Amino acid sequence: MGKKLKLNVSGQKIQRLRIEKEISQEAFAGHCQRLGLNISRSTFAHIENGTRCAKDYELSIFSKILKVNISDLILEPPKWTGIKDYTHPSNCKSR
């Protein structure tokens, strides 16, 4: 049986930041619910392990809870894309 394809690139970053801030998955789901996002601990765990897509509005709430910019959750391309020369948008010049 082959490796399952990850459905999001931000799950591992969210998990790392959540653990650094010493927030349990259950507490994180509670924070989400207080901000209007109906999400269970189980669903959140699926996002972290990459078996469920993270929606844009979910990432917005996650970034508020983690006190980071939403771009901090999504701007690194996954290794499997083969992208080598990635330019972070903050390094791009305005047109």
C-alpha positions in Angstrom: 0.0 0.0 0.0 1.4 3.4 -1.0 1.7 6.6 0.9 -1.5 8.7 1.3 -1.3 12.0 -0.5 -1.5 14.9 1.9 -4.6 17.1 1.3 -3.1 20.2 2.7 0.4 21.7 3.2 -0.4 23.6 6.3 -1.4 20.9 8.7 2.2 20.1 9.9 2.9 23.9 10.5 -0.4 24.3 12.4 0.5 21.3 14.6 4.0 22.6 15.3 2.8 26.1 16.2 -0.1 24.6 18.3 2.4 22.4 20.2 4.8 25.3 20.7 2.0 27.3 22.2 1.1 24.4 24.4 -2.5 24.2 23.2 -4.2 20.8 23.1 -6.3 19.8 20.1 -9.4 19.8 22.3 -8.6 23.3 23.5 -7.8 24.5 20.0 -11.2 23.1 18.7 -12.8 25.0 21.6 -11.1 28.3 20.6 -12.4 27.7 17.0 -15.9 27.2 18.3 -15.8 30.4 20.3 -14.8 32.2 17.1 -17.7 30.7 15.2 -16.1 27.7 13.5 -17.9 24.5 14.3 -15.0 22.0 14.3 -14.4 18.9 16.4 -11.1 17.8 17.9 -11.2 14.8 15.5 -11.8 17.0 12.4 -9.0 19.3 13.5 -6.7 16.2 13.9 -7.4 15.2 10.3 -6.4 18.7 9.2 -3.1 18.5 11.1 -2.3 15.0 9.7 -3.2 16.1 6.2 -6.1 13.7 5.6 -8.6 16.6 5.4 -8.3 19.8 3.4 -8.1 23.0 5.4 -10.5 25.6 4.0 -9.4 29.2 3.6 -11.8 30.5 6.3 -10.6 27.8 8.7 -7.0 28.9 8.1 -8.0 32.5 8.9 -9.4 31.4 12.3 -6.4 29.1 13.0 -4.0 32.0 12.3 -5.9 34.2 14.8 -5.7 31.6 17.5 -2.0 30.9 16.8 -1.3 34.7 16.6 0.4 34.4 13.2 -0.2 35.7 9.8 -2.3 33.4 7.6 0.6 33.4 5.1 2.8 31.8 7.8 0.5 28.8 7.5 0.5 28.4 3.7 3.4 29.8 1.9 5.9 27.0 1.9 5.4 24.7 -1.1 5.4 21.0 -0.2 8.5 19.0 -1.0 6.6 16.8 -3.4 5.8 19.7 -5.8 9.4 19.8 -7.0 9.4 23.6 -6.7 13.0 24.6 -6.2 13.1 28.4 -6.9 10.3 29.6 -4.6 10.0 33.3 -4.0 8.1 34.4 -0.9 5.6 37.1 -1.9 7.1 39.6 0.6 10.3 39.4 -1.6 8.3 40.3 -4.8 8.2 43.9 -6.1 4.8 45.6 -6.5 3.7 46.3 -10.0 
